[in-house]
Amino acid sequence: MVEKDKIITEKVKRSGIFNFKDVYQFTHRWFIEEGYDVEEQRYVETVTGDSKDVEIKWIATKKVSDYFKNEVKSEWRILGMVDVEVEREGKKIKANKGSFEVKFTGNLLKDYEGSWERSPMMKFLRGIYDKYLIEARVKQREQKVVDDVEEILEQVKAFLTIEGMK
């Protein structure tokens, strides 16, 4: 069975004007450029009057070896999103206004193919392998997961800030 270690959870929260389509595409593109496969597990829009709430769940995975896989879960919640027009540099541009929150959870998957699960003895040996033989490599992989989550968090924050300033 895959051993999943939760390493980090971070979130970005903003209220105001943003372009939902642009931040969605930007975030997806970042994962792809970093070598992740992105699976959208949930996309739900709930329309109430002229506003809508959106819930999205992605799981992005990146195989780093036959033993390790990085996983970053993204949970999006956009509340009270309405379409607005804003004026930038003398031009009217369509945008969105509402409350925006994305939570990123980084996990390190070990033995994701279940190679060490074939017998109780192999499972025992995997515990020894993890704890004593590759301890430094595990810590290195965990740090890479932290780095990736912190990077996407900062990228989304910067994107939202730049978008808000346009």
C-alpha positions in Angstrom: 0.0 0.0 0.0 1.2 3.5 -0.8 2.6 5.4 2.2 1.5 9.0 2.1 3.2 11.5 4.3 1.5 14.9 4.6 4.3 17.4 4.5 2.8 20.9 4.2 -0.5 22.8 3.9 -0.7 26.4 2.9 -3.4 28.7 1.5 -3.9 32.0 -0.2 -7.0 34.0 0.4 -8.1 37.2 -1.4 -11.2 39.3 -1.8 -11.7 41.8 -4.6 -11.2 41.9 -8.3 -9.4 39.0 -10.1 -9.7 37.2 -13.4 -10.8 33.6 -12.5 -10.1 32.2 -16.0 -6.5 33.7 -16.0 -5.6 32.5 -12.5 -7.0 29.0 -13.2 -5.0 28.7 -16.4 -1.8 30.2 -14.8 -1.9 27.7 -11.9 -2.6 24.7 -14.3 0.2 25.8 -16.6 2.6 26.1 -13.6 2.0 22.5 -12.6 2.5 21.3 -16.2 5.7 23.3 -16.6 7.0 21.8 -13.3 6.4 18.2 -14.6 3.2 17.4 -12.8 0.3 15.5 -14.2 -2.9 17.4 -13.1 -6.2 15.6 -12.6 -9.3 17.7 -11.9 -11.4 15.6 -9.6 -14.1 18.1 -8.9 -15.5 21.2 -10.5 -18.9 22.5 -9.2 -20.5 25.8 -9.9 -23.5 26.9 -7.9 -25.4 29.9 -9.3 -27.4 32.1 -6.9 -28.9 35.1 -8.6 -26.2 36.9 -10.5 -23.3 35.4 -8.5 -21.8 32.0 -8.3 -19.8 29.9 -6.0 -17.1 27.6 -7.5 -15.4 24.5 -5.9 -12.5 22.8 -7.6 -10.3 20.0 -6.5 -7.1 19.1 -8.3 -4.5 16.4 -7.6 -1.2 17.0 -9.2 1.4 14.2 -9.1 5.0 14.1 -10.2 6.9 10.8 -10.4 10.5 11.5 -9.2 11.7 7.9 -9.0 10.4 4.3 -8.9 9.9 4.8 -5.1 8.9 8.4 -4.7 6.1 10.5 -6.1 5.2 14.1 -5.2 1.6 15.0 -4.8 0.1 18.5 -4.4 -3.7 18.7 -3.8 -5.4 22.0 -4.6 -8.8 22.9 -3.2 -10.3 26.0 -4.6 -13.3 27.9 -3.2 -14.6 31.0 -4.9 -17.6 32.6 -3.2 -19.9 35.3 -4.5 -18.2 35.6 -7.8 -19.8 38.1 -10.1 -18.7 39.4 -13.5 -17.6 43.0 -13.6 -16.0 45.4 -16.0 -13.0 47.4 -14.9 -11.2 50.1 -16.8 -7.5 49.7 -17.3 -5.4 52.1 -19.4 -8.6 53.5 -20.9 -10.0 50.1 -21.9 -12.9 48.2 -20.4 -11.9 44.7 -19.4 -14.1 41.9 -18.2 -13.0 40.5 -14.8 -14.5 38.9 -11.7 -15.1 40.0 -8.2 -15.6 37.9 -5.1 -13.8 35.9 -2.4 -11.0 33.7 -3.6 -9.3 30.9 -1.6 -6.9 28.1 -2.7 -5.5 25.6 -0.3 -2.4 23.6 -1.3 -1.5 20.3 0.5 1.8 18.7 -0.3 2.3 15.0 0.2 5.2 12.6 -0.4 4.2 9.2 -1.7 6.5 6.4 -0.9 6.4 3.0 -2.6 3.5 4.2 -4.7 3.6 1.1 -6.9 3.3 -1.2 -3.9 6.5 -3.1 -4.7 7.3 -3.6 -1.0 3.9 -4.8 0.0 4.1 -8.3 -1.4 4.8 -10.0 2.0 5.0 -9.0 5.7 8.7 -9.5 5.5 9.1 -7.0 2.6 6.9 -4.5 4.4 9.1 -4.8 7.5 12.2 -4.3 5.3 10.6 -1.2 3.8 10.4 0.3 7.2 14.1 -0.3 7.8 14.9 1.0 4.3 12.9 4.2 4.9 14.2 4.9 8.4 17.8 3.9 8.1 19.0 3.5 4.6 17.4 6.4 2.7 16.6 8.8 5.6 18.6 11.6 4.0 16.9 11.0 0.6 13.4 11.0 2.2 14.2 14.4 3.9 15.5 15.8 0.6 12.3 14.6 -1.2 10.1 16.1 1.6 11.9 19.4 1.2 11.3 19.4 -2.5 7.5 19.0 -1.8 7.7 21.9 0.6 9.6 24.0 -2.0 7.0 23.2 -4.7 4.0 24.1 -2.5 5.6 27.3 -1.3 6.5 28.2 -4.9 3.0 27.7 -6.3 1.6 29.6 -3.3 3.9 32.6 -3.9 3.3 32.5 -7.7 -0.5 32.6 -7.2 -0.2 35.4 -4.6 2.0 37.4 -7.0 -0.4 36.7 -9.9 -3.4 37.9 -8.0 -1.5 41.0 -6.8 -0.4 41.9 -10.3 -3.8 41.2 -11.7 -5.4 43.4 -9.0 -3.0 46.3 -9.8 -3.6 46.3 -13.5 
